[in-house]
Amino acid sequence: MVVVNTTNHEVDARLVEALAGPDSSARLRAALSAGMRGDPRLTETLVARCAVEPDFFVRDMLTWSLCRLPAEITVPRLLAELGSDTVQARSQALHTLSKIGDRGAWPAVSALLHDEHDEVALSAWRAATVLVPPGEEGELAGNLATALGRGDHQVQRSLSRALAALDEAAAPVLDAAMAHPDPRVRAHAEATERLRLDPDSGFTLSLEMAKRVAATGPDA
């Protein structure tokens, strides 16, 4: 556990060192300690660590710690991270911004909805449903719908969940997509509509159907 009974300068140095240590349990404890301290001076260290931390649970704790810091400090730094060349940096920044919930991040988040990297796009979709300004849900749904049929099962399920979260705003675009000439898009739209209407519906079965339909060719 990170020792805290010393001067602030020394604690920060130990904390920074622990966050980059080889043991994931120690890093998790260090991230927790950072959150409990709530020291804005740790913002840069926490954001930078998000970009390279390999352990999911530690990353989640880093996000929690950042959420405990003043948004006026963390949000600008996270927005800057969205321009990083590192995929995980962008993805984790999006995730953290969605947890903070500052709608001022919306323009930067919406710009990454079609990122070429699935990990980033998935995080952007989830963040977008949280940060979309009131009244712009329909426009967001139309934007998301252009990605129907993209990726593997995980990617398609994530997109469906984002569209389902928009509920009635997504209904018109899903209805249109169910008449799309691409059978993979049609099947994905159908699966998403089922999920929207019934969150407990068989999404996996629908995607299996999509694979079979797509295998028959675009003219099926």
C-alpha atoms as an extended CHARMM CRD file, in Angstrom:
* protein
*
       220  EXT
         1         1  MET       CA              0.0000000000        0.0000000000        0.0000000000  PROA      1               0.0000000000
         2         2  VAL       CA              1.2190000000        3.5030000000       -0.7700000000  PROA      2               0.0000000000
         3         3  VAL       CA              2.5360000000        5.1580000000        2.3610000000  PROA      3               0.0000000000
         4         4  VAL       CA              0.8490000000        8.4730000000        3.1470000000  PROA      4               0.0000000000
         5         5  ASN       CA              2.4280000000        9.5830000000        6.4270000000  PROA      5               0.0000000000
         6         6  THR       CA              5.1130000000       11.7920000000        4.9580000000  PROA      6               0.0000000000
         7         7  THR       CA              5.3180000000       15.1200000000        3.1290000000  PROA      7               0.0000000000
         8         8  ASN       CA              3.0880000000       15.8350000000        0.1060000000  PROA      8               0.0000000000
         9         9  HSD       CA              6.0370000000       15.9680000000       -2.2530000000  PROA      9               0.0000000000
        10        10  GLU       CA              7.3230000000       12.5930000000       -1.0850000000  PROA      10              0.0000000000
        11        11  VAL       CA              3.8480000000       11.0220000000       -1.2360000000  PROA      11              0.0000000000
        12        12  ASP       CA              3.3810000000       12.1850000000       -4.8180000000  PROA      12              0.0000000000
        13        13  ALA       CA              6.7160000000       10.7190000000       -5.8410000000  PROA      13              0.0000000000
        14        14  ARG       CA              5.8870000000        7.3760000000       -4.2570000000  PROA      14              0.0000000000
        15        15  LEU       CA              2.4430000000        7.3670000000       -5.7760000000  PROA      15              0.0000000000
        16        16  VAL       CA              3.7510000000        8.0720000000       -9.2680000000  PROA      16              0.0000000000
        17        17  GLU       CA              6.2810000000        5.2960000000       -8.8660000000  PROA      17              0.0000000000
        18        18  ALA       CA              3.6570000000        2.8450000000       -7.6030000000  PROA      18              0.0000000000
        19        19  LEU       CA              1.3030000000        3.5940000000      -10.4930000000  PROA      19              0.0000000000
        20        20  ALA       CA              4.0100000000        2.4880000000      -12.9230000000  PROA      20              0.0000000000
        21        21  GLY       CA              5.1530000000       -0.5270000000      -10.9160000000  PROA      21              0.0000000000
        22        22  PRO       CA              5.2450000000       -4.1180000000      -12.1990000000  PROA      22              0.0000000000
        23        23  ASP       CA              2.5460000000       -5.4970000000       -9.8750000000  PROA      23              0.0000000000
        24        24  SER       CA             -1.0500000000       -4.8490000000      -10.9580000000  PROA      24              0.0000000000
        25        25  SER       CA             -2.3960000000       -5.1770000000       -7.4080000000  PROA      25              0.0000000000
        26        26  ALA       CA              0.0140000000       -2.4970000000       -6.2370000000  PROA      26              0.0000000000
        27        27  ARG       CA             -0.9850000000       -0.2790000000       -9.1570000000  PROA      27              0.0000000000
        28        28  LEU       CA             -4.6390000000       -0.7900000000       -8.2660000000  PROA      28              0.0000000000
        29        29  ARG       CA             -3.9820000000        0.2660000000       -4.6750000000  PROA      29              0.0000000000
        30        30  ALA       CA             -2.0140000000        3.2700000000       -5.8840000000  PROA      30              0.0000000000
        31        31  ALA       CA             -4.8640000000        4.3310000000       -8.1820000000  PROA      31              0.0000000000
        32        32  LEU       CA             -7.2950000000        3.9920000000       -5.2730000000  PROA      32              0.0000000000
        33        33  SER       CA             -4.9980000000        6.0500000000       -3.0680000000  PROA      33              0.0000000000
        34        34  ALA       CA             -4.8160000000        8.7440000000       -5.7460000000  PROA      34              0.0000000000
        35        35  GLY       CA             -8.5860000000        8.9310000000       -5.8480000000  PROA      35              0.0000000000
        36        36  MET       CA             -8.8780000000        9.1170000000       -2.0970000000  PROA      36              0.0000000000
        37        37  ARG       CA             -6.3410000000       11.9480000000       -1.9960000000  PROA      37              0.0000000000
        38        38  GLY       CA             -8.1450000000       13.9570000000       -4.6880000000  PROA      38              0.0000000000
        39        39  ASP       CA             -5.0210000000       15.9720000000       -5.4610000000  PROA      39              0.0000000000
        40        40  PRO       CA             -5.4010000000       17.8890000000       -8.7730000000  PROA      40              0.0000000000
        41        41  ARG       CA             -1.6150000000       17.7860000000       -9.1570000000  PROA      41              0.0000000000
        42        42  LEU       CA             -1.9940000000       14.0890000000       -9.9850000000  PROA      42              0.0000000000
        43        43  THR       CA             -4.1430000000       14.7720000000      -13.0520000000  PROA      43              0.0000000000
        44        44  GLU       CA             -1.3180000000       14.5190000000      -15.5780000000  PROA      44              0.0000000000
        45        45  THR       CA              0.0430000000       11.3450000000      -14.0080000000  PROA      45              0.0000000000
        46        46  LEU       CA             -3.3660000000        9.6510000000      -13.9490000000  PROA      46              0.0000000000
        47        47  VAL       CA             -4.2560000000       10.5840000000      -17.5270000000  PROA      47              0.0000000000
        48        48  ALA       CA             -0.8630000000        9.5240000000      -18.8120000000  PROA      48              0.0000000000
        49        49  ARG       CA             -1.1500000000        6.1910000000      -17.0120000000  PROA      49              0.0000000000
        50        50  CYS       CA             -4.5700000000        5.5460000000      -18.5850000000  PROA      50              0.0000000000
        51        51  ALA       CA             -2.8860000000        5.5040000000      -21.9750000000  PROA      51              0.0000000000
        52        52  VAL       CA             -0.5440000000        2.6340000000      -21.1380000000  PROA      52              0.0000000000
        53        53  GLU       CA             -2.1080000000        0.6910000000      -18.2420000000  PROA      53              0.0000000000
        54        54  PRO       CA             -2.6610000000       -2.9340000000      -19.3850000000  PROA      54              0.0000000000
        55        55  ASP       CA             -4.9960000000       -4.0500000000      -16.5700000000  PROA      55              0.0000000000
        56        56  PHE       CA             -8.7210000000       -3.3330000000      -17.0060000000  PROA      56              0.0000000000
        57        57  PHE       CA             -9.4140000000       -3.0040000000      -13.2810000000  PROA      57              0.0000000000
        58        58  VAL       CA             -6.5560000000       -0.5810000000      -12.7820000000  PROA      58              0.0000000000
        59        59  ARG       CA             -7.7660000000        1.5090000000      -15.7290000000  PROA      59              0.0000000000
        60        60  ASP       CA            -11.2300000000        1.5860000000      -14.1960000000  PROA      60              0.0000000000
        61        61  MET       CA             -9.7720000000        2.7700000000      -10.9040000000  PROA      61              0.0000000000
        62        62  LEU       CA             -7.7700000000        5.4420000000      -12.7180000000  PROA      62              0.0000000000
        63        63  THR       CA            -11.0090000000        6.6870000000      -14.2530000000  PROA      63              0.0000000000
        64        64  TRP       CA            -12.6540000000        6.7090000000      -10.8300000000  PROA      64              0.0000000000
        65        65  SER       CA             -9.7740000000        8.7340000000       -9.4590000000  PROA      65              0.0000000000
        66        66  LEU       CA             -9.9900000000       11.2540000000      -12.2800000000  PROA      66              0.0000000000
        67        67  CYS       CA            -13.7270000000       11.6150000000      -11.6940000000  PROA      67              0.0000000000
        68        68  ARG       CA            -12.9890000000       12.7270000000       -8.1380000000  PROA      68              0.0000000000
        69        69  LEU       CA            -10.8820000000       15.6410000000       -9.3430000000  PROA      69              0.0000000000
        70        70  PRO       CA            -12.3010000000       19.0290000000      -10.4460000000  PROA      70              0.0000000000
        71        71  ALA       CA            -13.8180000000       18.7560000000      -13.9310000000  PROA      71              0.0000000000
        72        72  GLU       CA            -12.3960000000       22.1340000000      -14.9150000000  PROA      72              0.0000000000
        73        73  ILE       CA             -8.9540000000       20.5610000000      -14.5830000000  PROA      73              0.0000000000
        74        74  THR       CA             -9.5470000000       17.0340000000      -15.8780000000  PROA      74              0.0000000000
        75        75  VAL       CA            -11.8400000000       17.6960000000      -18.8440000000  PROA      75              0.0000000000
        76        76  PRO       CA             -9.4300000000       19.9330000000      -20.8230000000  PROA      76              0.0000000000
        77        77  ARG       CA             -6.6310000000       17.4170000000      -20.2680000000  PROA      77              0.0000000000
        78        78  LEU       CA             -8.8460000000       14.5220000000      -21.3780000000  PROA      78              0.0000000000
        79        79  LEU       CA             -9.9890000000       16.4310000000      -24.4530000000  PROA      79              0.0000000000
        80        80  ALA       CA             -6.3560000000       16.9270000000      -25.4020000000  PROA      80              0.0000000000
        81        81  GLU       CA             -5.8690000000       13.1750000000      -25.0340000000  PROA      81              0.0000000000
        82        82  LEU       CA             -8.4790000000       12.5650000000      -27.7380000000  PROA      82              0.0000000000
        83        83  GLY       CA             -5.8970000000       13.7500000000      -30.2360000000  PROA      83              0.0000000000
        84        84  SER       CA             -3.3270000000       11.1840000000      -29.1390000000  PROA      84              0.0000000000
        85        85  ASP       CA             -1.8360000000        8.7230000000      -31.6150000000  PROA      85              0.0000000000
        86        86  THR       CA             -2.2530000000        5.9990000000      -28.9760000000  PROA      86              0.0000000000
        87        87  VAL       CA             -5.4870000000        4.0480000000      -29.3930000000  PROA      87              0.0000000000
        88        88  GLN       CA             -5.8720000000        3.2560000000      -25.6990000000  PROA      88              0.0000000000
        89        89  ALA       CA             -5.2880000000        6.8750000000      -24.7750000000  PROA      89              0.0000000000
        90        90  ARG       CA             -8.2090000000        7.9870000000      -26.9230000000  PROA      90              0.0000000000
        91        91  SER       CA            -10.4520000000        5.1430000000      -25.8270000000  PROA      91              0.0000000000
        92        92  GLN       CA             -9.8420000000        5.5870000000      -22.1050000000  PROA      92              0.0000000000
        93        93  ALA       CA            -10.1960000000        9.3630000000      -22.3230000000  PROA      93              0.0000000000
        94        94  LEU       CA            -13.5940000000        8.8820000000      -23.9690000000  PROA      94              0.0000000000
        95        95  HSD       CA            -14.6140000000        6.4510000000      -21.2590000000  PROA      95              0.0000000000
        96        96  THR       CA            -13.5620000000        8.8590000000      -18.5180000000  PROA      96              0.0000000000
        97        97  LEU       CA            -15.3160000000       11.7940000000      -20.1560000000  PROA      97              0.0000000000
        98        98  SER       CA            -18.5350000000        9.7720000000      -20.2640000000  PROA      98              0.0000000000
        99        99  LYS       CA            -18.2270000000        9.1300000000      -16.5310000000  PROA      99              0.0000000000
       100       100  ILE       CA            -17.5800000000       12.8030000000      -15.7640000000  PROA      100             0.0000000000
       101       101  GLY       CA            -20.6060000000       13.7430000000      -17.8610000000  PROA      101             0.0000000000
       102       102  ASP       CA            -19.5350000000       17.2360000000      -18.9470000000  PROA      102             0.0000000000
       103       103  ARG       CA            -21.5060000000       17.9890000000      -22.1300000000  PROA      103             0.0000000000
       104       104  GLY       CA            -18.8670000000       20.5110000000      -23.1310000000  PROA      104             0.0000000000
       105       105  ALA       CA            -16.9370000000       17.4830000000      -24.3750000000  PROA      105             0.0000000000
       106       106  TRP       CA            -19.6310000000       16.6360000000      -26.9200000000  PROA      106             0.0000000000
       107       107  PRO       CA            -18.0680000000       18.1710000000      -30.0730000000  PROA      107             0.0000000000
       108       108  ALA       CA            -14.7660000000       16.3580000000      -29.5310000000  PROA      108             0.0000000000
       109       109  VAL       CA            -16.4890000000       13.0830000000      -28.6540000000  PROA      109             0.0000000000
       110       110  SER       CA            -18.7940000000       13.1640000000      -31.6850000000  PROA      110             0.0000000000
       111       111  ALA       CA            -15.7810000000       13.6640000000      -33.9500000000  PROA      111             0.0000000000
       112       112  LEU       CA            -14.5550000000       10.1700000000      -33.0250000000  PROA      112             0.0000000000
       113       113  LEU       CA            -17.7570000000        8.2220000000      -33.7260000000  PROA      113             0.0000000000
       114       114  HSD       CA            -16.2100000000        6.7330000000      -36.8570000000  PROA      114             0.0000000000
       115       115  ASP       CA            -12.6470000000        6.2830000000      -35.6750000000  PROA      115             0.0000000000
       116       116  GLU       CA            -10.8990000000        3.5920000000      -37.6880000000  PROA      116             0.0000000000
       117       117  HSD       CA            -10.0130000000        1.6950000000      -34.5270000000  PROA      117             0.0000000000
       118       118  ASP       CA            -12.9250000000       -0.2870000000      -33.1010000000  PROA      118             0.0000000000
       119       119  GLU       CA            -11.7820000000        0.2270000000      -29.5020000000  PROA      119             0.0000000000
       120       120  VAL       CA            -12.0130000000        3.9890000000      -29.9170000000  PROA      120             0.0000000000
       121       121  ALA       CA            -15.2880000000        3.8980000000      -31.8470000000  PROA      121             0.0000000000
       122       122  LEU       CA            -16.9390000000        1.7290000000      -29.1910000000  PROA      122             0.0000000000
       123       123  SER       CA            -15.9080000000        4.1390000000      -26.4460000000  PROA      123             0.0000000000
       124       124  ALA       CA            -17.1210000000        7.0710000000      -28.5350000000  PROA      124             0.0000000000
       125       125  TRP       CA            -20.5170000000        5.4340000000      -29.0880000000  PROA      125             0.0000000000
       126       126  ARG       CA            -21.0020000000        4.8460000000      -25.3760000000  PROA      126             0.0000000000
       127       127  ALA       CA            -19.8360000000        8.3480000000      -24.4790000000  PROA      127             0.0000000000
       128       128  ALA       CA            -22.0310000000        9.9120000000      -27.1510000000  PROA      128             0.0000000000
       129       129  THR       CA            -25.2360000000        8.4710000000      -25.7040000000  PROA      129             0.0000000000
       130       130  VAL       CA            -24.3400000000       10.0650000000      -22.3640000000  PROA      130             0.0000000000
       131       131  LEU       CA            -23.1350000000       13.4400000000      -23.6110000000  PROA      131             0.0000000000
       132       132  VAL       CA            -25.4510000000       14.1300000000      -26.5720000000  PROA      132             0.0000000000
       133       133  PRO       CA            -27.1470000000       17.5230000000      -26.1040000000  PROA      133             0.0000000000
       134       134  PRO       CA            -30.9220000000       17.3830000000      -25.5510000000  PROA      134             0.0000000000
       135       135  GLY       CA            -32.7400000000       17.5200000000      -28.8690000000  PROA      135             0.0000000000
       136       136  GLU       CA            -29.8540000000       16.0910000000      -30.8940000000  PROA      136             0.0000000000
       137       137  GLU       CA            -30.5690000000       12.4250000000      -30.1800000000  PROA      137             0.0000000000
       138       138  GLY       CA            -32.1160000000       11.8650000000      -33.6110000000  PROA      138             0.0000000000
       139       139  GLU       CA            -29.0970000000       13.3000000000      -35.3960000000  PROA      139             0.0000000000
       140       140  LEU       CA            -26.8220000000       11.1140000000      -33.3020000000  PROA      140             0.0000000000
       141       141  ALA       CA            -28.9160000000        8.0480000000      -34.1020000000  PROA      141             0.0000000000
       142       142  GLY       CA            -28.6110000000        8.7800000000      -37.8190000000  PROA      142             0.0000000000
       143       143  ASN       CA            -24.8690000000        9.1750000000      -37.4800000000  PROA      143             0.0000000000
       144       144  LEU       CA            -24.5160000000        5.9200000000      -35.5480000000  PROA      144             0.0000000000
       145       145  ALA       CA            -26.7310000000        4.0530000000      -37.9860000000  PROA      145             0.0000000000
       146       146  THR       CA            -24.1990000000        4.5960000000      -40.7580000000  PROA      146             0.0000000000
       147       147  ALA       CA            -21.9640000000        2.1430000000      -38.8790000000  PROA      147             0.0000000000
       148       148  LEU       CA            -24.5340000000       -0.6780000000      -38.8990000000  PROA      148             0.0000000000
       149       149  GLY       CA            -22.9080000000       -3.8550000000      -40.1550000000  PROA      149             0.0000000000
       150       150  ARG       CA            -19.4430000000       -2.7940000000      -39.0170000000  PROA      150             0.0000000000
       151       151  GLY       CA            -17.1110000000       -5.1720000000      -37.2530000000  PROA      151             0.0000000000
       152       152  ASP       CA            -17.4330000000       -8.4030000000      -35.3150000000  PROA      152             0.0000000000
       153       153  HSD       CA            -20.0030000000       -9.5210000000      -32.7500000000  PROA      153             0.0000000000
       154       154  GLN       CA            -18.6330000000       -7.3170000000      -29.9630000000  PROA      154             0.0000000000
       155       155  VAL       CA            -18.5630000000       -4.2230000000      -32.1570000000  PROA      155             0.0000000000
       156       156  GLN       CA            -22.0670000000       -4.8010000000      -33.4890000000  PROA      156             0.0000000000
       157       157  ARG       CA            -23.4720000000       -5.4900000000      -30.0350000000  PROA      157             0.0000000000
       158       158  SER       CA            -21.9220000000       -2.2790000000      -28.7040000000  PROA      158             0.0000000000
       159       159  LEU       CA            -23.3800000000       -0.2350000000      -31.5410000000  PROA      159             0.0000000000
       160       160  SER       CA            -26.7840000000       -1.8160000000      -30.9950000000  PROA      160             0.0000000000
       161       161  ARG       CA            -26.6680000000       -0.9640000000      -27.3120000000  PROA      161             0.0000000000
       162       162  ALA       CA            -25.8010000000        2.6430000000      -28.1050000000  PROA      162             0.0000000000
       163       163  LEU       CA            -28.6780000000        2.9420000000      -30.5630000000  PROA      163             0.0000000000
       164       164  ALA       CA            -31.0590000000        1.1740000000      -28.1790000000  PROA      164             0.0000000000
       165       165  ALA       CA            -30.0930000000        3.6660000000      -25.4590000000  PROA      165             0.0000000000
       166       166  LEU       CA            -31.4300000000        6.4350000000      -27.7090000000  PROA      166             0.0000000000
       167       167  ASP       CA            -34.7810000000        4.6100000000      -27.7700000000  PROA      167             0.0000000000
       168       168  GLU       CA            -37.4530000000        6.4180000000      -29.8170000000  PROA      168             0.0000000000
       169       169  ALA       CA            -34.9030000000        8.7090000000      -31.4350000000  PROA      169             0.0000000000
       170       170  ALA       CA            -33.3470000000        5.6550000000      -33.0790000000  PROA      170             0.0000000000
       171       171  ALA       CA            -36.6120000000        4.1250000000      -34.3190000000  PROA      171             0.0000000000
       172       172  PRO       CA            -36.8410000000        5.9840000000      -37.6810000000  PROA      172             0.0000000000
       173       173  VAL       CA            -33.2330000000        5.2980000000      -38.6920000000  PROA      173             0.0000000000
       174       174  LEU       CA            -33.5090000000        1.6470000000      -37.7210000000  PROA      174             0.0000000000
       175       175  ASP       CA            -36.7200000000        1.3310000000      -39.7110000000  PROA      175             0.0000000000
       176       176  ALA       CA            -34.9280000000        2.7560000000      -42.7560000000  PROA      176             0.0000000000
       177       177  ALA       CA            -31.8940000000        0.5380000000      -42.2100000000  PROA      177             0.0000000000
       178       178  MET       CA            -34.0740000000       -2.5770000000      -42.1970000000  PROA      178             0.0000000000
       179       179  ALA       CA            -34.6910000000       -1.8710000000      -45.8860000000  PROA      179             0.0000000000
       180       180  HSD       CA            -30.9880000000       -1.3820000000      -46.6900000000  PROA      180             0.0000000000
       181       181  PRO       CA            -29.6630000000       -3.2630000000      -49.7410000000  PROA      181             0.0000000000
       182       182  ASP       CA            -26.8320000000       -4.7890000000      -47.6970000000  PROA      182             0.0000000000
       183       183  PRO       CA            -28.1760000000       -7.8940000000      -45.8820000000  PROA      183             0.0000000000
       184       184  ARG       CA            -25.6220000000       -7.4780000000      -43.0910000000  PROA      184             0.0000000000
       185       185  VAL       CA            -26.8800000000       -3.9590000000      -42.3950000000  PROA      185             0.0000000000
       186       186  ARG       CA            -30.4900000000       -5.1320000000      -42.5360000000  PROA      186             0.0000000000
       187       187  ALA       CA            -29.8980000000       -7.9530000000      -40.0880000000  PROA      187             0.0000000000
       188       188  HSD       CA            -27.9340000000       -5.7180000000      -37.7150000000  PROA      188             0.0000000000
       189       189  ALA       CA            -30.7400000000       -3.1420000000      -37.8090000000  PROA      189             0.0000000000
       190       190  GLU       CA            -33.3080000000       -5.8460000000      -37.0630000000  PROA      190             0.0000000000
       191       191  ALA       CA            -31.2490000000       -7.1180000000      -34.1410000000  PROA      191             0.0000000000
       192       192  THR       CA            -30.9050000000       -3.5750000000      -32.8240000000  PROA      192             0.0000000000
       193       193  GLU       CA            -34.6260000000       -2.8930000000      -33.0870000000  PROA      193             0.0000000000
       194       194  ARG       CA            -35.3430000000       -6.0770000000      -31.1530000000  PROA      194             0.0000000000
       195       195  LEU       CA            -32.8930000000       -4.9630000000      -28.4940000000  PROA      195             0.0000000000
       196       196  ARG       CA            -34.4610000000       -1.5010000000      -28.3550000000  PROA      196             0.0000000000
       197       197  LEU       CA            -37.9410000000       -2.9210000000      -27.8670000000  PROA      197             0.0000000000
       198       198  ASP       CA            -36.8700000000       -5.7230000000      -25.5520000000  PROA      198             0.0000000000
       199       199  PRO       CA            -33.4880000000       -5.4430000000      -23.7920000000  PROA      199             0.0000000000
       200       200  ASP       CA            -33.6840000000       -9.1590000000      -22.9670000000  PROA      200             0.0000000000
       201       201  SER       CA            -34.1410000000      -10.2410000000      -26.5800000000  PROA      201             0.0000000000
       202       202  GLY       CA            -31.8390000000      -12.7010000000      -28.3180000000  PROA      202             0.0000000000
       203       203  PHE       CA            -29.2780000000      -10.3910000000      -29.8630000000  PROA      203             0.0000000000
       204       204  THR       CA            -26.7760000000      -13.2120000000      -30.4240000000  PROA      204             0.0000000000
       205       205  LEU       CA            -29.3040000000      -15.2060000000      -32.4370000000  PROA      205             0.0000000000
       206       206  SER       CA            -29.9920000000      -12.1880000000      -34.6200000000  PROA      206             0.0000000000
       207       207  LEU       CA            -26.3060000000      -11.6870000000      -35.3420000000  PROA      207             0.0000000000
       208       208  GLU       CA            -25.9040000000      -15.3580000000      -36.1950000000  PROA      208             0.0000000000
       209       209  MET       CA            -28.6680000000      -14.8230000000      -38.7010000000  PROA      209             0.0000000000
       210       210  ALA       CA            -26.7740000000      -11.8320000000      -40.0670000000  PROA      210             0.0000000000
       211       211  LYS       CA            -23.7420000000      -13.9860000000      -40.7040000000  PROA      211             0.0000000000
       212       212  ARG       CA            -25.7830000000      -16.5560000000      -42.5730000000  PROA      212             0.0000000000
       213       213  VAL       CA            -27.5390000000      -13.9350000000      -44.6680000000  PROA      213             0.0000000000
       214       214  ALA       CA            -24.2840000000      -12.1280000000      -45.4770000000  PROA      214             0.0000000000
       215       215  ALA       CA            -22.7300000000      -15.4000000000      -46.5750000000  PROA      215             0.0000000000
       216       216  THR       CA            -25.3500000000      -15.7440000000      -49.3140000000  PROA      216             0.0000000000
       217       217  GLY       CA            -24.1660000000      -12.5390000000      -50.9710000000  PROA      217             0.0000000000
       218       218  PRO       CA            -25.5110000000       -8.9930000000      -51.3610000000  PROA      218             0.0000000000
       219       219  ASP       CA            -28.2800000000       -9.9840000000      -53.7700000000  PROA      219             0.0000000000
       220       220  ALA       CA            -29.9350000000      -12.4200000000      -51.3600000000  PROA      220             0.0000000000
